[in-house]
Amino acid sequence: MKMTRYIIAAACLALMTAACDTEPEALDLQPLKQYSEAYYQALRDYKASNHEICYVYYADWAPIEGASGYKDPASWGERIIGLPDSIDIVNLWMGIPTPDAHPVAYQDMIETREKKGTRFVFHADASNYNNKFTHGGRVYDLSSDRSEEAIRAYARWVCDTVIETGLDGADFDYEGWNSQHLTWAIEECDKIFGPSGQYPDKLVIVDYFSVSPPVACDPFVDYYVKQAYSQQGAGVGAMGHPDEKTVYCESFGQKPTGGEIFNYAAWEPAQGHKGGCGAYYVERNYYNTSDGMPYGAIRRAIQIMNPAGK
């Protein structure tokens, strides 16, 4: 009996020792789904087709404004690669990821572009002329110099930034400028990104709120993004521009559950079709799971515009 008790005690000790193993074990709490190359090819083909696009502004890839260093987050809501696959264009709100300064975000962006066909654009913050830049060896400050030369130099600086960083185009934020200045800038971009330019596949986009951009820009603009923020009274209607070029963005910063995004997704003009819809601060919808999944509202909006085949 005594020997039996020793054997039992030894066995229990062995089990306890195994249970108390202190070696750290890697946990993958929220793995991304793995897809075949056929899936990614179909996704790229879809984005290359004629369809109503999804356009989003995304900032959570970057550290808080003014902070140094870079993010290596655990949440897919703060990763570019965690954005819904069917988003067409991402406005890089908060800057441009670079391999040295933002290695995680940069690698995510490259992988998302190559695998999913998502395009990324530079946010050329043209609002209120708060721009100081160097081009052709000369320093320009639009707050004091708004000559045609300075405005066209700004457009060339924007194009150079897009080319140097390998992005897919630029979005000019049209707030506070006059119509002549925007026309000069967009005309200048067309020399580089237009059909006769060196980079005809690059996008030229103008976003606006209450003041509509000049129609003189229509031939040179790929998309107009209307800041259709329902909390601020905006809504659908192309304001004189081609419907098929107009994208309606709700503000998820104000309406994280979606606001009017589903109505924007379903709305169509009397003739033809709209350019698409999307969201400002799309990341605010990641943690709101009222639609049963992360980014539920933006995913449902994409499905309304472009229903998936059964």
C-alpha positions as a Python dict, from the first residue, in 0.01 Angstrom:
ca = {
    (1, 'M'): (0, 0, 0),
    (2, 'K'): (284, 238, 92),
    (3, 'M'): (455, 177, -245),
    (4, 'T'): (126, 237, -425),
    (5, 'R'): (90, 573, -250),
    (6, 'Y'): (440, 668, -360),
    (7, 'I'): (363, 578, -721),
    (8, 'I'): (39, 779, -717),
    (9, 'A'): (214, 1078, -559),
    (10, 'A'): (491, 1066, -821),
    (11, 'A'): (238, 1051, -1103),
    (12, 'C'): (46, 1349, -959),
    (13, 'L'): (370, 1547, -927),
    (14, 'A'): (456, 1476, -1290),
    (15, 'L'): (113, 1594, -1403),
    (16, 'M'): (137, 1911, -1194),
    (17, 'T'): (482, 1985, -1332),
    (18, 'A'): (357, 1948, -1691),
    (19, 'A'): (56, 2166, -1616),
    (20, 'C'): (279, 2439, -1472),
    (21, 'D'): (508, 2463, -1775),
    (22, 'T'): (622, 2826, -1777),
    (23, 'E'): (746, 2835, -2137),
    (24, 'P'): (550, 3108, -2326),
    (25, 'E'): (320, 2974, -2593),
    (26, 'A'): (244, 3178, -2904),
    (27, 'L'): (-125, 3253, -2936),
    (28, 'D'): (-295, 3359, -3260),
    (29, 'L'): (-612, 3508, -3118),
    (30, 'Q'): (-746, 3668, -3434),
    (31, 'P'): (-588, 3512, -3744),
    (32, 'L'): (-668, 3646, -4089),
    (33, 'K'): (-830, 3406, -4328),
    (34, 'Q'): (-607, 3246, -4586),
    (35, 'Y'): (-724, 3254, -4947),
    (36, 'S'): (-605, 3097, -5268),
    (37, 'E'): (-441, 3284, -5552),
    (38, 'A'): (-760, 3225, -5752),
    (39, 'Y'): (-950, 3428, -5491),
    (40, 'Y'): (-703, 3716, -5512),
    (41, 'Q'): (-706, 3709, -5893),
    (42, 'A'): (-1086, 3729, -5891),
    (43, 'L'): (-1064, 4019, -5645),
    (44, 'R'): (-818, 4208, -5866),
    (45, 'D'): (-1034, 4142, -6171),
    (46, 'Y'): (-1337, 4279, -5987),
    (47, 'K'): (-1152, 4599, -5897),
    (48, 'A'): (-1037, 4641, -6256),
    (49, 'S'): (-1396, 4609, -6382),
    (50, 'N'): (-1652, 4887, -6436),
    (51, 'H'): (-1834, 4902, -6101),
    (52, 'E'): (-1935, 5145, -5828),
    (53, 'I'): (-1629, 5186, -5609),
    (54, 'C'): (-1577, 5200, -5233),
    (55, 'Y'): (-1354, 5488, -5125),
    (56, 'V'): (-1236, 5533, -4764),
    (57, 'Y'): (-1022, 5764, -4555),
    (58, 'Y'): (-808, 5561, -4315),
    (59, 'A'): (-585, 5700, -4037),
    (60, 'D'): (-536, 5432, -3771),
    (61, 'W'): (-232, 5283, -3945),
    (62, 'A'): (-34, 5584, -3816),
    (63, 'P'): (77, 5684, -3464),
    (64, 'I'): (-111, 5966, -3294),
    (65, 'E'): (-32, 6295, -3464),
    (66, 'G'): (295, 6432, -3337),
    (67, 'A'): (410, 6101, -3189),
    (68, 'S'): (738, 5944, -3294),
    (69, 'G'): (798, 5584, -3387),
    (70, 'Y'): (556, 5351, -3560),
    (71, 'K'): (267, 5121, -3476),
    (72, 'D'): (293, 4744, -3451),
    (73, 'P'): (-64, 4686, -3330),
    (74, 'A'): (-234, 4364, -3223),
    (75, 'S'): (-573, 4481, -3354),
    (76, 'W'): (-653, 4434, -3723),
    (77, 'G'): (-853, 4756, -3692),
    (78, 'E'): (-520, 4939, -3686),
    (79, 'R'): (-367, 4746, -3975),
    (80, 'I'): (-401, 4834, -4343),
    (81, 'I'): (-406, 4463, -4422),
    (82, 'G'): (-712, 4429, -4197),
    (83, 'L'): (-930, 4655, -4415),
    (84, 'P'): (-1213, 4479, -4601),
    (85, 'D'): (-1085, 4316, -4920),
    (86, 'S'): (-1341, 4482, -5150),
    (87, 'I'): (-1243, 4842, -5071),
    (88, 'D'): (-1119, 4996, -5395),
    (89, 'I'): (-931, 5311, -5293),
    (90, 'V'): (-777, 5416, -4959),
    (91, 'N'): (-701, 5780, -4888),
    (92, 'L'): (-393, 5772, -4664),
    (93, 'W'): (-514, 6015, -4404),
    (94, 'M'): (-224, 6110, -4169),
    (95, 'G'): (56, 6078, -4422),
    (96, 'I'): (232, 5814, -4630),
    (97, 'P'): (379, 5491, -4487),
    (98, 'T'): (749, 5452, -4567),
    (99, 'P'): (970, 5144, -4518),
    (100, 'D'): (1199, 5322, -4272),
    (101, 'A'): (952, 5523, -4064),
    (102, 'H'): (649, 5290, -4076),
    (103, 'P'): (772, 4937, -4161),
    (104, 'V'): (456, 4752, -4050),
    (105, 'A'): (212, 4984, -4228),
    (106, 'Y'): (435, 5002, -4536),
    (107, 'Q'): (454, 4624, -4572),
    (108, 'D'): (78, 4598, -4517),
    (109, 'M'): (18, 4855, -4791),
    (110, 'I'): (243, 4678, -5041),
    (111, 'E'): (83, 4339, -4972),
    (112, 'T'): (-269, 4483, -4993),
    (113, 'R'): (-192, 4650, -5326),
    (114, 'E'): (-27, 4345, -5480),
    (115, 'K'): (-268, 4078, -5357),
    (116, 'K'): (-599, 4262, -5341),
    (117, 'G'): (-559, 4531, -5605),
    (118, 'T'): (-646, 4806, -5357),
    (119, 'R'): (-521, 5150, -5462),
    (120, 'F'): (-373, 5407, -5225),
    (121, 'V'): (-375, 5783, -5278),
    (122, 'F'): (-191, 6077, -5127),
    (123, 'H'): (-409, 6324, -4938),
    (124, 'A'): (-299, 6653, -5094),
    (125, 'D'): (-444, 6881, -4829),
    (126, 'A'): (-510, 7187, -5041),
    (127, 'S'): (-748, 7336, -4785),
    (128, 'N'): (-701, 7705, -4705),
    (129, 'Y'): (-359, 7723, -4876),
    (130, 'N'): (-175, 7584, -4572),
    (131, 'N'): (109, 7449, -4783),
    (132, 'K'): (481, 7518, -4775),
    (133, 'F'): (690, 7299, -5004),
    (134, 'T'): (1004, 7288, -5216),
    (135, 'H'): (997, 7223, -5588),
    (136, 'G'): (1268, 7277, -5849),
    (137, 'G'): (1505, 7409, -5583),
    (138, 'R'): (1265, 7685, -5479),
    (139, 'V'): (1062, 7714, -5160),
    (140, 'Y'): (696, 7806, -5208),
    (141, 'D'): (448, 7916, -4942),
    (142, 'L'): (90, 7924, -5067),
    (143, 'S'): (-24, 8117, -4761),
    (144, 'S'): (152, 8421, -4906),
    (145, 'D'): (212, 8330, -5273),
    (146, 'R'): (-92, 8220, -5475),
    (147, 'S'): (41, 8304, -5817),
    (148, 'E'): (-26, 8073, -6109),
    (149, 'E'): (338, 7965, -6097),
    (150, 'A'): (311, 7869, -5729),
    (151, 'I'): (-18, 7682, -5773),
    (152, 'R'): (112, 7483, -6070),
    (153, 'A'): (436, 7410, -5881),
    (154, 'Y'): (224, 7271, -5597),
    (155, 'A'): (48, 7037, -5840),
    (156, 'R'): (383, 6916, -5974),
    (157, 'W'): (509, 6866, -5618),
    (158, 'V'): (201, 6653, -5544),
    (159, 'C'): (264, 6445, -5857),
    (160, 'D'): (632, 6405, -5766),
    (161, 'T'): (535, 6286, -5417),
    (162, 'V'): (300, 6026, -5561),
    (163, 'I'): (562, 5899, -5805),
    (164, 'E'): (847, 5891, -5551),
    (165, 'T'): (641, 5697, -5295),
    (166, 'G'): (486, 5460, -5549),
    (167, 'L'): (126, 5556, -5470),
    (168, 'D'): (-165, 5533, -5711),
    (169, 'G'): (-270, 5897, -5727),
    (170, 'A'): (-367, 6205, -5530),
    (171, 'D'): (-679, 6347, -5371),
    (172, 'F'): (-695, 6728, -5359),
    (173, 'D'): (-895, 6846, -5058),
    (174, 'Y'): (-1084, 7143, -5205),
    (175, 'E'): (-1171, 7368, -4913),
    (176, 'G'): (-1091, 7738, -4907),
    (177, 'W'): (-934, 7760, -5253),
    (178, 'N'): (-1092, 7955, -5535),
    (179, 'S'): (-1202, 7782, -5854),
    (180, 'Q'): (-923, 7925, -6072),
    (181, 'H'): (-652, 7791, -5845),
    (182, 'L'): (-798, 7442, -5839),
    (183, 'T'): (-836, 7448, -6217),
    (184, 'W'): (-470, 7539, -6260),
    (185, 'A'): (-364, 7260, -6024),
    (186, 'I'): (-575, 6991, -6189),
    (187, 'E'): (-470, 7100, -6539),
    (188, 'E'): (-107, 7071, -6431),
    (189, 'C'): (-163, 6724, -6286),
    (190, 'D'): (-317, 6615, -6614),
    (191, 'K'): (11, 6686, -6792),
    (192, 'I'): (169, 6410, -6582),
    (193, 'F'): (-119, 6177, -6485),
    (194, 'G'): (-351, 6237, -6781),
    (195, 'P'): (-388, 6013, -7091),
    (196, 'S'): (-97, 6189, -7263),
    (197, 'G'): (119, 6205, -6953),
    (198, 'Q'): (398, 5976, -6840),
    (199, 'Y'): (182, 5811, -6571),
    (200, 'P'): (-169, 5777, -6718),
    (201, 'D'): (-277, 5512, -6464),
    (202, 'K'): (-241, 5750, -6169),
    (203, 'L'): (-564, 5883, -6019),
    (204, 'V'): (-664, 6248, -5991),
    (205, 'I'): (-935, 6296, -5728),
    (206, 'V'): (-1099, 6606, -5579),
    (207, 'D'): (-1293, 6593, -5253),
    (208, 'Y'): (-1521, 6873, -5137),
    (209, 'F'): (-1794, 6963, -4889),
    (210, 'S'): (-2024, 7260, -4946),
    (211, 'V'): (-1856, 7442, -5237),
    (212, 'S'): (-1860, 7242, -5560),
    (213, 'P'): (-1536, 7229, -5763),
    (214, 'P'): (-1534, 7403, -6101),
    (215, 'V'): (-1675, 7198, -6390),
    (216, 'A'): (-1364, 7298, -6588),
    (217, 'C'): (-1189, 7020, -6395),
    (218, 'D'): (-1431, 6748, -6514),
    (219, 'P'): (-1222, 6626, -6810),
    (220, 'F'): (-915, 6575, -6588),
    (221, 'V'): (-1069, 6425, -6272),
    (222, 'D'): (-1121, 6052, -6221),
    (223, 'Y'): (-1348, 6091, -5916),
    (224, 'Y'): (-1513, 6367, -5718),
    (225, 'V'): (-1557, 6266, -5353),
    (226, 'K'): (-1845, 6450, -5192),
    (227, 'Q'): (-1816, 6478, -4815),
    (228, 'A'): (-2178, 6371, -4769),
    (229, 'Y'): (-2173, 6383, -4390),
    (230, 'S'): (-2532, 6331, -4282),
    (231, 'Q'): (-2481, 6492, -3941),
    (232, 'Q'): (-2382, 6811, -4121),
    (233, 'G'): (-2677, 6805, -4359),
    (234, 'A'): (-2507, 6683, -4674),
    (235, 'G'): (-2653, 6420, -4905),
    (236, 'V'): (-2657, 6279, -5257),
    (237, 'G'): (-2651, 6483, -5576),
    (238, 'A'): (-2348, 6544, -5796),
    (239, 'M'): (-2374, 6926, -5789),
    (240, 'G'): (-2319, 6963, -6162),
    (241, 'H'): (-2050, 6699, -6207),
    (242, 'P'): (-2082, 6363, -6388),
    (243, 'D'): (-2275, 6117, -6173),
    (244, 'E'): (-2047, 5828, -6271),
    (245, 'K'): (-1749, 6020, -6128),
    (246, 'T'): (-1914, 6116, -5798),
    (247, 'V'): (-1854, 5919, -5477),
    (248, 'Y'): (-2056, 5988, -5161),
    (249, 'C'): (-1871, 5952, -4830),
    (250, 'E'): (-2045, 5937, -4493),
    (251, 'S'): (-1846, 6033, -4181),
    (252, 'F'): (-1800, 5730, -3956),
    (253, 'G'): (-1628, 5968, -3717),
    (254, 'Q'): (-1975, 6109, -3651),
    (255, 'K'): (-2181, 5801, -3738),
    (256, 'P'): (-1974, 5491, -3650),
    (257, 'T'): (-2267, 5255, -3713),
    (258, 'G'): (-2304, 5374, -4073),
    (259, 'G'): (-2535, 5674, -4073),
    (260, 'E'): (-2672, 5721, -4425),
    (261, 'I'): (-2414, 5496, -4592),
    (262, 'F'): (-2674, 5232, -4688),
    (263, 'N'): (-2895, 5494, -4854),
    (264, 'Y'): (-2593, 5633, -5040),
    (265, 'A'): (-2502, 5283, -5154),
    (266, 'A'): (-2855, 5215, -5283),
    (267, 'W'): (-2918, 5557, -5443),
    (268, 'E'): (-2883, 5594, -5821),
    (269, 'P'): (-2928, 5896, -6045),
    (270, 'A'): (-3219, 5910, -6290),
    (271, 'Q'): (-2983, 5802, -6568),
    (272, 'G'): (-2666, 5598, -6552),
    (273, 'H'): (-2500, 5524, -6218),
    (274, 'K'): (-2302, 5695, -5945),
    (275, 'G'): (-1929, 5659, -5895),
    (276, 'G'): (-1970, 5487, -5559),
    (277, 'C'): (-1979, 5553, -5188),
    (278, 'G'): (-1751, 5527, -4888),
    (279, 'A'): (-1653, 5661, -4549),
    (280, 'Y'): (-1438, 5913, -4370),
    (281, 'Y'): (-1259, 5759, -4068),
    (282, 'V'): (-1365, 5411, -4176),
    (283, 'E'): (-1177, 5261, -3879),
    (284, 'R'): (-1447, 5386, -3640),
    (285, 'N'): (-1671, 5114, -3787),
    (286, 'Y'): (-1426, 4832, -3707),
    (287, 'Y'): (-1522, 4800, -3342),
    (288, 'N'): (-1892, 4859, -3402),
    (289, 'T'): (-2033, 4515, -3465),
    (290, 'S'): (-2400, 4608, -3502),
    (291, 'D'): (-2383, 4435, -3841),
    (292, 'G'): (-2237, 4121, -3683),
    (293, 'M'): (-1875, 4164, -3793),
    (294, 'P'): (-1590, 4417, -3791),
    (295, 'Y'): (-1639, 4688, -4055),
    (296, 'G'): (-1995, 4560, -4091),
    (297, 'A'): (-2147, 4882, -4226),
    (298, 'I'): (-1890, 4939, -4500),
    (299, 'R'): (-1906, 4572, -4602),
    (300, 'R'): (-2286, 4589, -4631),
    (301, 'A'): (-2264, 4911, -4836),
    (302, 'I'): (-2028, 4741, -5083),
    (303, 'Q'): (-2271, 4448, -5113),
    (304, 'I'): (-2561, 4685, -5183),
    (305, 'M'): (-2369, 4845, -5470),
    (306, 'N'): (-2210, 4527, -5604),
    (307, 'P'): (-2392, 4213, -5481),
    (308, 'A'): (-2168, 3909, -5463),
    (309, 'G'): (-2254, 3621, -5695),
    (310, 'K'): (-2414, 3326, -5524),
}
